[in-house]
């Protein structure tokens, strides 16, 4: 059994950085050490745990099963030590210059970012905030390493390593230009199917499932107009008689600036539940706590 007195705390810091960065050179630069010093620390860790811990591959230093098991407890222990050593230096949003990265879909960026920018300028003026497209990355790995702080979306199959908090539920609506002939009354199934549609051929789950339901109803991409994402949708429907099926929050955001209106579609479509997600390794991180609570305070319903 390994006792705390048997291991140098600095070795655990090296372990955590190698686990996050997966590159010896990157760890050395981050910690201000030479590469041989990092390699030596890793050798001492391997001896202490009697395990390779990290194996060099074409994709970098990949953790062994034991290293995967150790990662969360070590991160939690180091976070607790850091918090204990810095009780006087708690996270202060009003003065913090910390950089946060949030993974979102393009729909999420359209809905959340305008308001988040405004709120951060008011309550956390020096905070840095950037987004990453959720479908372009390995979300679990990026959040595990800390490169992604939070994820926001209607993701329906997430790792058990992620905690979540519900923000809101929303329905799909049919979006069109204001004054469209079909906006004067309740939209019938006959008119809906006869109209020309803009299809958002998004590969992002769960939006991809809606196209399957539209196609089942008789609205196929082959006979309509198609774009790969939601960003261009308001521009296109505002200057045409096309209908488009989108999440209600997107319709709410786009209606006023693009002179659009939206109605309930005549099809039975599933609702979307949008959550904010964070990795359990950063559950006690004060900055992460502040950001997710800040988002919940201003967006949860």
C-alpha positions as CSV (number, residue, x, y, z in Angstrom):
1,X,0.0,0.0,0.0
2,X,1.3,3.4,-1.0
3,X,1.1,6.0,1.8
4,X,1.1,9.8,1.1
5,X,4.5,10.1,2.8
6,X,5.9,7.6,0.2
7,X,5.4,9.8,-2.8
8,X,6.4,13.3,-3.9
9,X,3.4,15.5,-4.4
10,X,5.2,17.1,-7.4
11,X,5.0,13.7,-9.1
12,X,1.2,13.8,-8.9
13,X,1.3,17.2,-10.6
14,X,3.3,15.7,-13.4
15,X,0.9,12.8,-13.6
16,X,-2.1,15.1,-14.0
17,X,-0.4,17.2,-16.7
18,X,0.7,14.2,-18.7
19,X,-2.8,12.8,-18.4
20,X,-4.2,16.1,-19.7
21,X,-1.6,17.0,-22.4
22,X,-0.5,13.5,-23.6
23,X,2.8,15.1,-24.7
24,X,6.0,15.2,-22.7
25,X,7.2,18.3,-24.4
26,X,3.9,20.1,-23.7
27,X,4.1,19.2,-20.0
28,X,7.7,20.3,-19.7
29,X,6.8,23.7,-21.2
30,X,3.7,24.1,-19.0
31,X,5.6,23.2,-15.8
32,X,8.8,25.0,-16.7
33,X,10.8,21.8,-16.6
34,X,13.2,20.1,-19.0
35,X,11.8,17.1,-21.0
36,X,14.3,14.7,-19.2
37,X,13.0,16.0,-15.8
38,X,9.5,15.1,-16.9
39,X,10.6,11.7,-18.2
40,X,12.4,11.1,-14.9
41,X,9.3,12.0,-12.9
42,X,7.3,9.7,-15.0
43,X,9.8,6.9,-14.4
44,X,9.5,7.4,-10.6
45,X,5.7,7.3,-10.9
46,X,5.9,4.0,-12.9
47,X,8.1,2.5,-10.2
48,X,5.8,3.7,-7.4
49,X,2.7,2.3,-9.0
50,X,4.4,-0.7,-10.7
51,X,2.6,0.2,-13.9
52,X,3.5,1.8,-17.2
53,X,0.8,4.5,-16.6
54,X,1.4,6.1,-20.0
55,X,2.3,4.4,-23.2
56,X,3.9,6.2,-26.1
57,X,1.7,6.0,-29.3
58,X,1.3,7.9,-32.5
59,X,-1.4,9.8,-30.8
60,X,0.8,10.8,-27.8
61,X,1.2,9.3,-24.3
62,X,-2.0,7.3,-23.8
63,X,-3.0,6.3,-20.3
64,X,-3.2,2.7,-19.1
65,X,-6.3,1.4,-17.4
66,X,-4.7,2.1,-14.0
67,X,-3.9,5.6,-15.0
68,X,-7.5,6.1,-16.1
69,X,-8.6,4.9,-12.6
70,X,-6.1,7.2,-10.9
71,X,-6.9,10.4,-12.9
72,X,-10.0,11.5,-11.1
73,X,-8.9,10.9,-7.5
74,X,-5.6,12.6,-8.2
75,X,-7.2,15.6,-9.8
76,X,-9.7,15.8,-7.0
77,X,-6.9,15.6,-4.4
78,X,-4.8,18.3,-6.1
79,X,-7.8,20.5,-6.5
80,X,-8.6,20.2,-2.7
81,X,-5.0,21.0,-1.9
82,X,-5.0,24.0,-4.2
83,X,-8.2,25.2,-2.7
84,X,-6.8,24.8,0.8
85,X,-3.7,26.7,0.0
86,X,-5.6,29.5,-1.7
87,X,-8.5,30.2,0.7
88,X,-7.7,33.9,0.4
89,X,-7.7,33.8,-3.4
90,X,-11.2,32.6,-4.2
91,X,-12.6,33.0,-7.7
92,X,-13.9,36.5,-8.3
93,X,-15.8,36.9,-11.5
94,X,-15.7,40.7,-11.4
95,X,-11.9,40.7,-11.6
96,X,-11.0,37.3,-13.1
97,X,-9.1,37.1,-16.4
98,X,-9.7,33.4,-16.7
99,X,-10.4,31.9,-20.1
100,X,-13.4,29.5,-20.4
101,X,-14.3,27.3,-23.4
102,X,-17.8,26.1,-23.9
103,X,-18.8,23.4,-26.4
104,X,-22.0,24.1,-28.2
105,X,-23.8,23.3,-31.4
106,X,-24.3,26.2,-33.9
107,X,-27.9,26.5,-32.6
108,X,-26.5,27.0,-29.1
109,X,-24.1,29.7,-30.3
110,X,-26.9,31.6,-32.0
111,X,-29.1,31.5,-28.8
112,X,-26.6,31.6,-25.9
113,X,-23.6,33.7,-27.1
114,X,-25.2,37.1,-27.7
115,X,-26.7,37.2,-24.2
116,X,-23.6,35.6,-22.6
117,X,-21.4,38.3,-24.2
118,X,-23.6,41.0,-22.8
119,X,-23.8,39.5,-19.4
120,X,-20.1,38.9,-19.1
121,X,-19.4,42.5,-20.1
122,X,-21.6,43.5,-17.2
123,X,-20.7,41.1,-14.5
124,X,-17.2,39.7,-15.5
125,X,-15.7,42.3,-17.8
126,X,-12.2,40.7,-17.9
127,X,-13.4,37.2,-18.4
128,X,-12.5,35.5,-21.7
129,X,-15.1,33.2,-23.3
130,X,-14.8,31.1,-26.4
131,X,-16.9,28.3,-28.0
132,X,-16.0,25.1,-29.7
133,X,-18.4,23.2,-32.0
134,X,-19.5,20.2,-30.0
135,X,-19.7,17.8,-33.0
136,X,-16.1,18.5,-34.1
137,X,-14.4,17.1,-31.0
138,X,-14.3,14.1,-28.7
139,X,-16.4,15.8,-26.0
140,X,-15.6,13.4,-23.2
141,X,-11.8,13.6,-23.7
142,X,-11.8,17.4,-24.1
143,X,-13.8,17.9,-21.0
144,X,-11.7,15.3,-19.1
145,X,-8.5,17.2,-19.9
146,X,-10.0,20.5,-19.0
147,X,-9.7,22.0,-22.5
148,X,-13.5,22.3,-22.6
149,X,-15.0,23.7,-19.3
150,X,-18.7,23.2,-20.1
151,X,-20.9,21.8,-22.8
152,X,-24.4,23.1,-23.4
153,X,-26.9,21.4,-25.6
154,X,-29.6,18.8,-26.1
155,X,-27.1,15.9,-26.1
156,X,-28.8,12.6,-25.4
157,X,-25.9,10.2,-24.9
158,X,-23.2,11.6,-22.7
159,X,-20.5,9.9,-20.6
160,X,-21.3,9.0,-17.0
161,X,-18.2,11.0,-16.1
162,X,-20.2,14.2,-16.8
163,X,-22.5,15.9,-14.4
164,X,-25.5,17.8,-15.8
165,X,-28.1,20.4,-14.9
166,X,-31.3,21.0,-16.9
167,X,-31.7,24.5,-18.4
168,X,-35.0,24.2,-20.3
169,X,-37.2,22.2,-22.6
170,X,-38.3,23.5,-26.0
171,X,-40.4,22.4,-29.0
172,X,-39.7,22.5,-32.7
173,X,-41.6,25.2,-34.6
174,X,-42.1,26.2,-38.2
175,X,-40.2,29.4,-39.0
176,X,-41.1,31.7,-42.0
177,X,-40.9,35.3,-43.0
178,X,-43.4,37.7,-41.4
179,X,-46.5,38.0,-43.7
180,X,-46.0,34.6,-45.2
181,X,-49.4,33.4,-46.7
182,X,-49.3,30.3,-44.4
183,X,-48.8,32.3,-41.3
184,X,-52.4,33.8,-41.2
185,X,-53.9,30.7,-39.6
186,X,-53.0,27.4,-38.0
187,X,-50.7,25.5,-40.3
188,X,-52.5,22.5,-41.7
189,X,-50.7,19.2,-42.6
190,X,-51.8,19.7,-46.3
191,X,-50.3,23.1,-46.6
192,X,-47.2,22.1,-44.7
193,X,-46.5,19.2,-47.0
194,X,-47.2,21.2,-50.1
195,X,-44.9,24.1,-49.2
196,X,-41.3,24.5,-50.2
197,X,-38.9,23.8,-47.3
198,X,-35.4,24.7,-46.3
199,X,-33.8,21.5,-44.8
200,X,-31.0,21.8,-42.3
201,X,-29.0,18.7,-43.0
202,X,-27.2,18.9,-39.7
203,X,-25.2,15.8,-38.6
204,X,-25.4,17.0,-35.0
205,X,-27.5,14.9,-32.7
206,X,-30.4,15.3,-31.9
207,X,-31.2,17.6,-34.8
208,X,-30.4,14.9,-37.3
209,X,-33.4,12.9,-36.1
210,X,-35.9,15.6,-37.1
211,X,-35.0,15.2,-40.7
212,X,-35.8,11.6,-40.5
213,X,-39.3,12.4,-39.2
214,X,-39.7,15.1,-41.9
215,X,-38.7,12.6,-44.6
216,X,-41.1,10.0,-43.2
217,X,-43.9,12.6,-43.5
218,X,-42.9,13.2,-47.2
219,X,-40.5,16.1,-47.0
220,X,-37.3,15.0,-48.5
221,X,-34.1,17.0,-49.0
222,X,-33.9,15.9,-52.6
223,X,-37.0,18.0,-53.5
224,X,-36.2,21.1,-51.4
225,X,-33.4,23.4,-50.5
226,X,-30.7,22.3,-48.1
227,X,-28.0,23.9,-45.9
228,X,-25.6,22.0,-43.6
229,X,-26.1,24.2,-40.5
230,X,-28.5,26.6,-38.8
231,X,-26.5,29.8,-39.1
232,X,-27.7,30.8,-42.6
233,X,-31.4,29.9,-41.9
234,X,-32.7,33.3,-40.8
235,X,-31.1,35.0,-43.8
236,X,-32.6,32.5,-46.3
237,X,-36.2,32.3,-45.0
238,X,-36.4,36.1,-44.5
239,X,-36.1,36.6,-48.2
240,X,-38.1,33.7,-49.5
241,X,-41.3,31.8,-49.0
242,X,-39.5,28.7,-47.7
243,X,-40.5,27.1,-44.4
244,X,-38.0,25.7,-42.0
245,X,-38.4,23.5,-38.9
246,X,-36.1,24.7,-36.1
247,X,-35.9,24.6,-32.3
248,X,-38.1,27.3,-30.7
249,X,-35.3,29.1,-29.0
250,X,-33.6,29.8,-32.3
251,X,-36.9,31.0,-33.7
252,X,-37.3,33.4,-30.7
253,X,-33.8,34.8,-31.2
254,X,-34.2,35.3,-35.0
255,X,-37.8,36.5,-35.2
256,X,-37.3,40.2,-34.4
257,X,-34.0,41.0,-36.1
258,X,-34.9,39.1,-39.3
259,X,-38.7,40.0,-39.4
260,X,-39.7,36.4,-39.0
261,X,-42.6,34.6,-37.3
262,X,-43.1,31.0,-36.3
263,X,-46.0,28.7,-35.8
264,X,-46.7,25.2,-34.4
265,X,-45.9,22.5,-37.0
266,X,-48.7,20.0,-37.9
267,X,-46.3,17.1,-37.3
268,X,-45.7,15.4,-33.9
269,X,-42.0,16.1,-33.2
270,X,-40.1,15.4,-30.0
271,X,-39.1,18.1,-27.7
272,X,-35.5,19.0,-26.9
273,X,-34.1,19.2,-23.4
274,X,-31.1,21.5,-23.1
275,X,-28.6,20.8,-20.3
276,X,-25.3,22.3,-19.1
277,X,-22.7,19.6,-18.7
278,X,-19.3,19.5,-16.8
279,X,-16.8,16.9,-15.9
280,X,-16.8,15.5,-12.4
281,X,-13.1,16.3,-12.1
282,X,-14.0,20.0,-12.1
283,X,-17.1,19.8,-9.9
284,X,-15.3,21.6,-7.1
285,X,-13.5,24.1,-9.2
286,X,-14.7,27.5,-8.1
287,X,-14.5,29.1,-11.6
288,X,-16.4,26.2,-13.2
289,X,-19.0,26.4,-10.4
290,X,-19.5,30.1,-11.0
291,X,-19.8,29.8,-14.8
292,X,-22.4,27.0,-14.7
293,X,-24.4,28.6,-12.0
294,X,-24.2,32.0,-13.9
295,X,-25.6,30.3,-17.0
296,X,-28.3,28.5,-15.0
297,X,-29.3,31.7,-13.3
298,X,-29.9,33.5,-16.6
299,X,-31.1,30.7,-18.9
300,X,-32.8,28.0,-16.8
301,X,-36.5,27.9,-16.9
